[in-house]
Amino acid sequence: MSPLEIWCNESQERYALAVAPEKLPAFDWICRRERAPYAVVGRISADRQLVVDGGGGGHAVDMPMDVLLGKPPKMHRDVRREPVALPPIETAGFELQQVLLDVLRHPTVASKAFLISIGDRSVGGLNCRDPMVGPWQVPVADCRGDAGRLRRLRRRGDGDGRAHAGGGYRRRGRLAAGNRRGVDQHRRRRRRPGSCEAVGQLDGRLRPARRGCEAVRCGARGERVLPAARISIPVGKDSLSMRTVWRDGDEDKRVAAPVSLIVSAAAAVDDVRLSLTPQLRTDCGDTLLILVDLGNGRQRLGGSIFAQVTQQIGNEAPDVEQPEQLAAAIRALRALAAQGRVLAYHDRSDGGLFAAVCEMAFAGHCGVTLNIDVLAMDPVASDWGDFKIRPEQVSVRRDEQTLRALLNEELGLIVQVRAASAAR
């Protein structure tokens, strides 16, 4: 490559690092251990002159840094807190079957194949848990897993490696951190790199972005969510130019991306071969599906897929009120899975319980019967004694409660267990 090609190419797979000269031997040892090639391309000087050797005795670049960087104005961001009043979610007047079909057809729920199939999932030979699940390769896994080294998989009981998961939420940052568990029942160290995307040039767009980042750190009651769940965010970035502008004839047009928090999860695991998947097992006799409701009975629909398909927003979104409960649920799941009592696992996220169970059934090529009477209880509809509600209104209220029970996206776990082990 010529000096021009090396200097001007925009390969994102290359990184420029500043390393103290006395630390170079240690850096060299790390690179050789990780088989990562590197090259020392220059030294930092105090004369503020940028010089690039051309290789033929001259200089390909020789210019003052002031010319390159100029004197850009200091960036100023005005983040104002403004109250936003939104109407509550309305569930009356919607046909249950049509809403459920609309939820399954929503791009966020319909398929994750576009995220998984974008690259070679088996390169390197260390993949142990592919995001495509089951013999029919349905893209519904909560995580993928890879081994630390090839030879470890050949040893019995020595399958340590890593689990990875990722996802984006446009609603609550805490929910993103809670749902992106990358579940493996033998996790040791959990990390959550975060990336916030917004449009800094538009009024009001930075306020929810800042609140989202603060929400990941602090809970609804001010408690520290991530430390309580033993999760850290070691690195993150922000993209505050998420918009495009063009001119159509005499009209100026603009499209701005919604404020999003992208959370990627990574964790060291004891044995990647023991990862749980959403594939329902049909070879284990009578089995049951159990919902572990970490929303504690709340059924908030704000910002949900149901809200989107019905052209609503909502004034109350799911949240994480008890981070210590989330950590306890992970420990319990890990203990039960180690005993072989959990046959399949999925999280209740986009699309709620309905979408999660559908994905489990798709992966297992089987049918499912759900009993949601406890979740869809309506104390008003059941009280006819004082004529608060007419009997003909019961079916309407029942559909409303069923929608809330099936489509709320509160934190929760769905596990398949043997019927004989359900009590334990």
C-alpha positions in Angstrom: 0.0 0.0 0.0 1.2 3.5 -0.7 1.5 6.1 2.0 -1.6 7.8 0.6 -3.7 4.6 0.9 -2.4 3.9 4.4 -3.0 7.4 5.6 -6.4 8.0 4.0 -8.2 4.6 4.2 -11.1 4.3 6.6 -10.7 0.7 7.7 -12.7 0.4 11.0 -10.9 -2.8 11.9 -7.7 -0.8 12.7 -7.1 1.2 15.8 -4.6 3.9 16.7 -3.2 3.7 20.2 -0.9 5.9 22.2 1.5 3.8 24.3 4.2 5.0 26.6 7.6 4.0 25.3 8.5 2.1 28.5 5.2 0.1 28.2 5.9 -1.0 24.7 7.4 -4.4 25.7 4.3 -5.3 27.8 2.1 -4.2 24.9 4.2 -6.4 22.5 3.7 -9.4 24.8 -0.1 -8.9 24.9 -0.3 -8.6 21.1 1.8 -11.8 20.6 -0.3 -13.7 23.1 -3.5 -12.6 21.3 -1.9 -13.1 17.9 -2.8 -9.4 17.0 -0.4 -7.8 14.6 0.6 -4.2 15.3 3.2 -1.7 14.0 4.7 1.4 15.6 4.0 4.1 13.1 5.3 7.2 14.8 6.1 9.2 17.9 4.3 12.1 19.5 6.3 15.3 19.6 5.8 18.7 21.2 6.3 20.8 18.1 2.7 20.3 16.9 3.9 19.4 13.4 2.4 16.4 11.6 5.0 14.5 9.5 4.4 11.3 7.6 7.4 9.7 5.9 6.8 9.0 2.2 9.3 6.1 2.1 11.4 7.7 -0.7 13.3 10.2 1.2 10.5 12.8 1.3 7.5 13.4 3.4 4.0 12.3 2.3 2.5 14.7 4.9 4.2 17.7 6.5 1.8 20.2 8.0 1.1 22.0 11.3 -1.6 20.4 13.4 -3.4 23.7 13.7 -4.1 23.6 9.9 -5.5 20.0 10.2 -7.6 20.6 13.3 -8.4 24.3 12.8 -10.1 26.1 15.7 -13.5 24.5 16.0 -16.0 26.2 18.3 -16.6 24.7 21.6 -19.6 22.3 21.5 -22.5 23.4 23.7 -25.4 21.1 24.5 -28.5 22.5 26.3 -30.3 19.7 28.0 -33.6 20.9 29.4 -36.0 18.9 31.5 -39.5 19.5 30.2 -42.6 17.7 31.5 -44.2 15.4 29.0 -47.8 14.5 29.5 -48.9 11.4 27.5 -52.3 9.6 27.6 -52.4 6.2 29.2 -52.6 3.1 27.0 -56.1 2.2 25.8 -56.9 -1.5 25.4 -60.6 -1.3 24.7 -62.0 -1.7 21.2 -59.2 -3.9 19.8 -59.9 -7.4 18.4 -57.6 -9.8 20.3 -56.7 -12.1 17.3 -55.9 -9.2 15.0 -53.7 -7.5 17.6 -51.8 -10.7 18.2 -51.2 -11.1 14.5 -50.0 -7.5 14.2 -47.6 -8.0 17.1 -46.0 -11.1 15.4 -45.7 -9.2 12.1 -44.0 -6.2 13.7 -40.3 -6.0 12.4 -39.0 -6.0 16.0 -40.7 -9.3 16.7 -41.1 -11.1 13.4 -37.5 -12.3 13.0 -34.0 -11.6 14.2 -32.4 -13.4 11.3 -31.2 -10.1 9.7 -29.0 -9.5 12.8 -27.7 -13.1 13.0 -27.2 -13.9 9.3 -25.2 -10.7 8.6 -21.9 -12.5 9.0 -20.3 -15.9 9.2 -21.3 -17.4 12.6 -18.9 -20.3 12.6 -15.6 -18.6 11.7 -12.8 -19.5 14.1 -14.3 -22.8 15.1 -15.0 -21.8 18.7 -18.8 -21.4 18.4 -20.7 -23.7 20.8 -24.1 -22.0 21.0 -25.4 -20.5 17.8 -28.2 -17.9 17.9 -30.1 -20.2 15.5 -31.9 -22.6 17.7 -32.9 -26.2 17.2 -32.9 -28.5 14.2 -35.0 -26.0 12.3 -32.5 -23.2 13.0 -35.0 -20.6 14.3 -33.2 -17.3 15.2 -34.6 -16.9 18.7 -31.6 -17.5 21.1 -31.1 -15.2 24.0 -27.3 -15.5 23.6 -24.5 -17.1 21.7 -21.6 -18.9 23.3 -18.0 -19.6 22.3 -15.3 -21.6 23.9 -12.1 -20.2 25.3 -9.9 -22.7 23.4 -10.5 -25.6 21.1 -8.7 -28.2 23.2 -10.9 -27.5 26.2 -14.0 -28.8 24.6 -12.4 -32.2 24.3 -11.9 -32.4 28.1 -14.8 -33.5 30.2 -16.0 -30.8 32.5 -13.7 -28.2 31.0 -15.8 -26.0 28.7 -15.2 -22.5 30.0 -15.8 -19.7 27.5 -18.0 -16.6 27.0 -21.6 -15.8 26.4 -22.7 -12.8 24.3 -26.0 -11.1 23.7 -27.1 -7.7 22.3 -30.1 -5.6 21.8 -31.5 -2.1 21.6 -34.3 -0.5 23.5 -36.1 2.7 22.8 -38.0 2.7 26.1 -36.2 2.2 29.4 -32.5 1.8 29.9 -32.9 -0.3 33.0 -35.1 -2.7 31.1 -32.4 -3.1 28.4 -29.8 -3.9 31.1 -32.2 -6.4 32.7 -33.4 -8.2 29.6 -30.0 -8.5 27.9 -28.9 -11.2 30.3 -27.1 -13.4 27.7 -28.3 -16.2 29.9 -26.0 -19.1 30.7 -26.5 -20.8 34.0 -22.8 -20.6 35.0 -22.1 -16.9 34.5 -19.2 -15.5 36.5 -18.4 -11.9 35.4 -21.0 -9.8 33.5 -20.2 -6.8 31.4 -22.6 -4.5 29.6 -21.0 -2.1 27.0 -23.5 0.6 26.2 -24.1 2.8 23.2 -26.5 5.7 23.2 -27.8 7.1 19.9 -29.6 10.4 19.5 -29.7 13.6 17.5 -28.0 16.4 19.5 -28.9 19.2 17.1 -32.7 18.8 17.7 -34.4 20.4 20.7 -35.5 18.0 23.4 -33.7 15.0 22.0 -30.8 15.0 24.5 -33.1 15.0 27.5 -34.4 11.4 27.1 -30.9 10.3 26.1 -29.4 11.6 29.3 -32.3 10.2 31.4 -31.8 6.9 29.7 -28.1 6.8 30.6 -28.8 7.9 34.1 -31.6 5.2 34.4 -29.1 2.4 33.7 -27.1 3.5 36.7 -29.9 4.4 39.1 -33.1 2.6 39.8 -36.7 3.8 40.0 -36.2 4.5 43.8 -32.6 5.9 43.4 -30.9 2.6 44.2 -27.9 1.4 42.1 -29.4 -1.1 39.6 -26.3 -2.5 37.9 -24.1 -3.0 41.1 -27.1 -4.7 42.8 -27.2 -7.2 39.9 -23.4 -7.4 39.8 -23.2 -5.9 36.3 -20.7 -3.3 35.1 -20.5 -1.1 32.0 -16.8 -0.9 31.2 -17.1 1.1 28.0 -19.6 3.0 25.9 -20.1 5.5 23.2 -22.5 8.1 21.9 -23.7 8.9 18.4 -25.4 12.3 18.5 -25.6 12.9 14.7 -28.3 10.3 13.9 -30.1 12.3 11.2 -30.1 12.9 7.5 -31.1 16.0 5.6 -31.8 16.4 1.9 -33.6 18.7 -0.5 -36.6 17.6 -2.6 -37.2 20.3 -5.2 -38.0 23.4 -3.1 -38.6 21.5 0.1 -36.1 20.7 2.8 -36.6 17.3 4.3 -35.2 15.7 7.4 -35.3 12.3 9.1 -34.1 11.8 12.6 -33.5 8.5 14.3 -35.3 7.8 17.6 -33.3 8.0 20.8 -32.0 4.5 21.4 -29.8 2.7 24.0 -27.9 -0.3 22.5 -26.7 -2.7 25.2 -24.3 -5.6 24.4 -23.8 -8.2 27.1 -20.7 -10.4 27.6 -19.9 -12.8 30.4 -17.4 -15.4 31.3 -19.0 -18.8 31.8 -17.9 -22.1 33.4 -19.3 -24.4 30.7 -20.6 -23.1 27.4 -22.0 -26.5 26.7 -24.7 -26.1 29.3 -26.4 -23.0 27.8 -30.2 -22.9 27.9 -32.2 -22.2 24.7 -35.8 -21.3 24.0 -36.4 -24.6 22.1 -39.2 -26.5 23.8 -38.4 -30.2 24.5 -41.0 -32.8 23.5 -38.9 -35.8 24.5 -39.2 -35.4 28.3 -42.7 -36.6 29.0 -45.2 -34.2 30.5 -43.8 -30.7 30.9 -45.0 -27.3 32.1 -44.2 -23.7 31.2 -43.7 -21.4 34.2 -43.6 -17.6 34.0 -41.4 -16.0 36.7 -43.0 -12.5 36.8 -40.3 -10.1 37.8 -42.8 -7.3 37.1 -44.6 -8.4 40.3 -48.0 -8.2 38.8 -47.5 -4.9 36.9 -48.7 -4.9 33.3 -47.5 -1.6 32.0 -47.8 -1.2 28.2 -46.1 2.1 27.5 -43.6 1.9 24.7 -44.5 -1.7 24.0 -45.0 -3.4 20.6 -48.7 -3.4 21.4 -48.6 0.4 21.7 -46.8 0.7 18.4 -49.2 -1.5 16.4 -52.2 0.4 17.9 -50.6 3.8 17.2 -50.1 4.7 20.9 -47.2 5.7 23.1 -48.4 5.4 26.7 -47.6 7.2 29.9 -46.1 4.3 31.9 -43.4 1.9 30.7 -42.0 -1.2 32.3 -39.2 -0.6 34.8 -36.9 -2.4 37.2 -38.1 -1.6 40.7 -36.2 -4.5 42.5 -32.7 -5.1 41.0 -31.9 -7.4 43.9 -34.8 -9.6 42.8 -33.4 -9.8 39.3 -30.1 -11.0 40.7 -31.8 -13.5 42.9 -33.8 -14.9 39.9 -30.6 -15.3 37.9 -29.0 -17.3 40.8 -32.1 -19.5 41.2 -32.2 -20.2 37.4 -28.5 -21.0 37.5 -28.9 -23.5 40.4 -31.9 -25.2 38.8 -30.3 -25.5 35.4 -27.2 -27.0 37.0 -29.4 -29.7 38.4 -30.9 -30.4 35.0 -34.4 -29.2 36.0 -34.8 -26.5 33.4 -35.4 -27.8 29.9 -35.8 -24.5 28.0 -35.6 -20.8 28.8 -36.7 -17.5 27.3 -37.0 -14.0 28.4 -40.2 -11.9 28.2 -39.1 -8.9 26.1 -40.4 -7.5 22.8 -43.9 -8.8 22.3 -44.3 -9.9 25.9 -45.3 -13.4 27.1 -47.2 -14.1 23.8 -44.2 -13.5 21.5 -41.8 -15.3 23.8 -44.0 -18.5 24.0 -44.6 -18.4 20.3 -40.8 -18.3 19.6 -40.3 -21.2 22.0 -43.0 -23.2 20.1 -41.5 -22.3 16.7 -38.1 -23.5 17.8 -39.6 -26.8 19.2 -42.1 -27.3 16.3 -44.9 -28.0 18.8 -48.1 -26.5 20.2 -48.6 -24.8 23.6 -51.7 -24.4 25.8 -51.6 -21.4 28.1 -53.6 -20.8 31.2 -53.4 -17.1 32.0 -56.4 -16.9 34.4 -54.2 -15.6 37.2 -52.5 -13.0 35.0 -55.8 -11.8 33.5 -57.8 -11.5 36.7 -60.2 -8.5 36.7 -61.6 -7.8 40.1 -64.1 -5.4 38.7 -65.4 -7.8 36.1 -65.9 -10.5 38.7 -67.9 -8.3 41.0 -71.5 -8.4 39.8 -73.2 -8.3 43.2 -73.4 -4.5 43.4 -74.1 -4.2 39.6 -70.8 -2.3 39.0 -70.6 -4.1 35.6 -73.2 -5.8 33.4 -72.7 -9.5 32.5 -72.5 -8.7 28.7 -69.5 -6.5 29.4 -67.5 -9.3 30.9 -66.1 -10.7 27.6 -65.0 -7.2 26.6 -63.1 -6.6 29.9 -61.7 -10.2 29.6 -60.2 -9.4 26.2 -58.6 -6.2 27.6 -57.1 -8.1 30.6 -55.9 -10.8 28.2 -54.2 -8.3 26.0 -52.4 -6.8 29.0 -51.4 -10.2 30.3 -50.0 -11.5 27.0 -48.4 -8.3 25.6 -46.9 -6.4 28.5 -43.1 -6.4 28.4 -42.2 -6.4 32.1 -39.2 -8.3 33.1 -39.8 -12.0 33.4 -38.5 -15.5 32.7 -40.3 -18.3 31.0 -38.9 -21.8 31.8 -40.0 -25.3 30.7 -39.8 -27.9 33.5 -40.9 -31.5 33.9 -44.3 -31.7 35.4 -43.0 -33.9 38.2 -40.5 -31.2 39.1 -42.9 -28.3 39.0 -43.4 -28.1 42.8 -39.7 -27.9 43.5 
